[in-house]
Amino acid sequence: MYFSGQHGVMQIATAAGTLATVGRLKNWSYTSQQQTLDTTSLQDTDKTVIAGVRSATGQASLLYYSEATSNVARVGGHLIKPGGTNYTSQTFGANNPPELCRIQLSVDGGGLIGVYAQITSFAMTCSVGEVVSADISFEVHGAPYQWSF
């Protein structure tokens, strides 16, 4: 069975800890990297390496729609933490720290990747003749807690 982009699903944990589907998703991607450590010594004639630290990143693009549980608010809320409006306060301009969030990326009827991640960027775009969209990027914290492809 083949899958296409229409089968892609992204879920993010709510404040209650349950996973909620991020609707109106354009695409998502997940990239895993493996660093290597050089173990070549002076007498070696060929380079040798061992496995180093693994890391993973991801991104998703979604279309904005206005509902009480907007997908933009659900995703962006983990990074964007408004500060107070009292500009005379000593803490004015200081945001609450961003939150680590639980994200699941899946292909409906196919595989699943579950990770804890820090959202590292959030960009909204509003263009003439286009639907308002938002792009997010995230960096994975630790190893995936679920992988089934």
C-alpha positions in Angstrom: 0.0 0.0 0.0 1.3 3.5 -0.9 0.8 6.5 1.3 0.6 10.2 0.2 0.8 13.5 2.0 -3.0 13.4 2.7 -2.2 10.5 5.2 0.1 12.6 7.3 -0.9 13.4 10.9 0.7 15.5 13.7 -0.4 15.3 17.3 0.7 17.4 20.2 0.0 17.0 23.9 -2.6 19.3 25.4 -2.2 20.9 28.9 -4.0 17.8 30.3 -1.4 15.6 28.7 -3.6 13.9 26.1 -2.6 14.0 22.4 -4.7 16.2 20.1 -4.5 16.2 16.3 -3.1 19.3 14.7 -5.6 19.9 12.0 -5.1 21.4 8.5 -1.5 20.2 8.2 0.4 20.8 4.9 3.4 18.6 5.7 5.8 17.3 8.3 9.3 16.0 8.3 11.6 14.2 10.7 15.4 14.0 10.4 17.7 11.9 12.5 21.5 12.4 12.5 24.3 10.3 13.8 27.6 12.0 14.6 30.8 10.0 14.3 34.0 10.3 16.4 37.3 9.9 14.8 39.4 7.1 16.2 42.2 7.2 13.7 45.7 6.9 15.3 49.1 7.9 13.9 50.0 4.4 12.6 46.6 3.9 10.8 46.5 4.2 7.0 42.7 4.4 6.9 40.3 6.5 8.8 38.3 4.8 11.6 35.3 6.0 13.4 32.9 5.1 16.2 29.3 6.2 16.8 28.9 9.4 18.6 25.8 11.4 19.7 22.5 11.0 17.9 20.2 13.9 17.4 16.9 14.6 15.6 15.0 17.6 14.3 11.7 18.1 12.6 9.4 20.6 11.0 5.8 21.0 10.1 3.7 23.4 8.0 0.1 24.0 8.9 -2.7 26.2 7.6 -4.3 28.6 10.0 -8.0 28.2 10.8 -10.0 29.9 13.5 -11.5 27.7 16.2 -11.5 27.6 19.9 -8.8 25.0 19.7 -6.8 26.5 16.8 -3.9 24.4 15.5 -1.7 27.5 15.5 -2.4 28.2 19.2 -1.9 24.5 20.1 1.6 24.4 18.4 2.8 28.0 18.9 1.7 28.1 22.6 4.7 25.9 23.6 7.1 28.6 22.4 5.3 31.9 22.6 4.7 32.9 26.2 3.4 36.5 26.5 4.8 38.6 29.3 2.9 41.1 31.3 1.7 44.5 30.1 3.0 46.5 33.1 6.0 48.2 31.4 7.1 49.8 34.7 7.6 46.3 36.3 11.2 45.1 36.8 10.3 41.9 35.0 8.7 43.6 32.0 9.8 41.9 28.8 10.7 38.6 30.5 8.8 35.7 29.1 7.9 32.5 30.8 10.3 29.8 29.7 9.3 27.6 26.7 7.9 24.1 27.4 9.1 20.7 26.4 6.3 19.1 24.5 5.2 15.7 23.4 4.8 15.3 19.6 3.6 12.4 17.5 4.1 12.3 13.7 2.4 9.5 11.9 1.1 8.3 8.6 -2.6 7.4 9.0 -2.7 3.7 8.6 1.1 3.5 8.5 3.9 4.2 11.0 4.4 6.5 14.0 7.2 8.5 15.6 6.7 9.8 19.1 9.2 12.3 20.6 9.6 14.9 23.3 10.8 18.1 21.7 11.6 21.7 22.2 9.9 23.9 19.6 12.8 26.1 18.2 11.0 28.3 15.7 7.5 29.4 14.8 6.8 31.6 11.8 3.5 32.7 10.5 3.0 33.9 6.9 0.2 36.0 5.5 0.3 36.6 1.7 -2.2 37.9 -0.8 -3.9 35.0 -2.6 -2.7 32.5 0.0 -4.1 30.9 3.1 -2.4 32.1 6.3 0.1 29.4 7.3 2.5 28.7 10.1 5.8 26.8 10.0 7.3 25.2 13.1 10.7 23.6 13.7 11.6 21.5 16.7 14.6 19.7 18.2 14.1 16.3 19.8 15.0 15.8 23.5 16.5 12.4 23.9 15.6 9.3 21.9 12.1 8.8 20.4 9.7 7.1 22.9 7.9 5.4 20.1 9.0 4.3 16.6 6.9 2.0 14.4 7.4 2.2 10.7 
